[in-house]
Amino acid sequence: MESQIPAFFDLVIWAHEHESMPNVYECAETGVHFLQPGSTVITSLCEAETKPKHCFLLKVKQGAFTCKPLKLRYARPFLMRTVDLKSQGAKDVEKRIKELLD
């Protein structure tokens, strides 16, 4: 959790997260800043992968930093949709699944 990172850190970069969060955010409790760049390619079949991908230009000078998100123009799109046939009252589930896939 962000609040468990000691306040002597200026910036923490989360790694191994799927979702790209394009803005640095600050923990209100500690004042530590966080960046979650996410993966630049689709690495998993999860909803977080459907959002835009970014890389970042991080500049550090004399104890201060700036971070500029650069949205990737050519990331392969990934669309995800959940269909709950049971809640739709589908009687012939196999037939309904075939219709959706077709």
C-alpha positions as CSV (number, residue, x, y, z in Angstrom):
1,M,0.0,0.0,0.0
2,E,1.2,3.5,-0.8
3,S,0.9,4.6,2.9
4,Q,3.5,2.0,3.9
5,I,6.3,3.5,1.7
6,P,8.5,5.7,3.9
7,A,8.3,9.4,3.4
8,F,12.0,9.7,2.5
9,F,11.2,8.4,-1.0
10,D,10.4,11.1,-3.6
11,L,9.1,8.8,-6.3
12,V,8.2,5.2,-6.5
13,I,7.7,3.5,-9.9
14,W,5.4,0.5,-9.7
15,A,6.6,-2.3,-11.9
16,H,4.8,-5.5,-13.1
17,E,1.4,-3.9,-13.2
18,H,-0.7,-4.2,-16.4
19,E,-2.6,-1.0,-16.4
20,S,-0.8,2.2,-17.6
21,M,-1.8,5.2,-15.4
22,P,-0.6,8.3,-17.3
23,N,-0.3,10.7,-14.3
24,V,2.0,10.7,-11.3
25,Y,-0.1,10.7,-8.1
26,E,0.8,11.6,-4.5
27,C,0.0,9.7,-1.3
28,A,-1.8,12.2,0.9
29,E,-0.5,10.5,4.1
30,T,3.2,10.5,3.2
31,G,3.8,12.9,0.3
32,V,5.5,10.2,-1.7
33,H,4.8,10.3,-5.4
34,F,3.9,7.3,-7.5
35,L,4.1,6.4,-11.2
36,Q,2.5,3.3,-12.7
37,P,3.7,3.0,-16.3
38,G,2.2,-0.4,-16.9
39,S,3.4,-2.6,-19.7
40,T,3.8,-1.1,-23.2
41,V,2.4,-4.3,-24.8
42,I,-0.5,-6.5,-24.0
43,T,0.7,-9.2,-21.6
44,S,-2.4,-10.6,-20.1
45,L,-6.1,-11.1,-21.0
46,C,-7.5,-8.8,-18.4
47,E,-9.6,-5.6,-18.4
48,A,-6.6,-3.4,-17.4
49,E,-5.0,-4.2,-20.8
50,T,-7.9,-2.5,-22.7
51,K,-6.8,1.0,-21.6
52,P,-4.3,3.1,-23.6
53,K,-0.6,2.3,-23.2
54,H,2.1,4.9,-22.3
55,C,5.8,5.3,-21.9
56,F,7.2,8.3,-19.9
57,L,9.8,10.9,-20.2
58,L,11.2,11.4,-16.6
59,K,13.5,14.3,-16.0
60,V,15.3,14.6,-12.6
61,K,17.3,17.7,-11.8
62,Q,18.5,19.0,-8.4
63,G,16.2,16.9,-6.3
64,A,13.1,17.7,-8.4
65,F,11.4,15.7,-11.1
66,T,9.0,16.1,-14.0
67,C,7.2,13.3,-15.7
68,K,5.6,13.5,-19.1
69,P,3.3,10.7,-20.3
70,L,3.7,9.7,-24.0
71,K,0.7,7.8,-25.3
72,L,1.7,5.0,-27.6
73,R,0.2,5.4,-31.0
74,Y,0.7,1.9,-32.2
75,A,-0.2,-0.4,-29.3
76,R,-2.2,-3.3,-30.6
77,P,-5.8,-2.8,-29.3
78,F,-7.4,-5.3,-27.0
79,L,-11.2,-5.4,-26.6
80,M,-12.8,-7.3,-23.7
81,R,-16.5,-7.9,-23.1
82,T,-18.2,-10.0,-20.4
83,V,-21.4,-11.8,-21.4
84,D,-23.5,-13.4,-18.6
85,L,-26.0,-15.7,-20.4
86,K,-27.5,-17.0,-17.2
87,S,-28.6,-13.5,-16.1
88,Q,-30.1,-12.9,-19.5
89,G,-32.4,-15.9,-19.1
90,A,-31.0,-17.8,-22.1
91,K,-32.6,-21.2,-22.3
92,D,-30.5,-22.9,-24.9
93,V,-27.0,-21.8,-23.6
94,E,-25.0,-23.7,-26.2
95,K,-27.0,-22.3,-29.1
96,R,-26.7,-18.7,-27.6
97,I,-22.9,-19.1,-27.2
98,K,-22.6,-20.2,-30.8
99,E,-24.6,-17.1,-31.9
100,L,-22.4,-14.8,-29.9
101,L,-19.2,-16.3,-31.2
102,D,-20.5,-16.2,-34.8
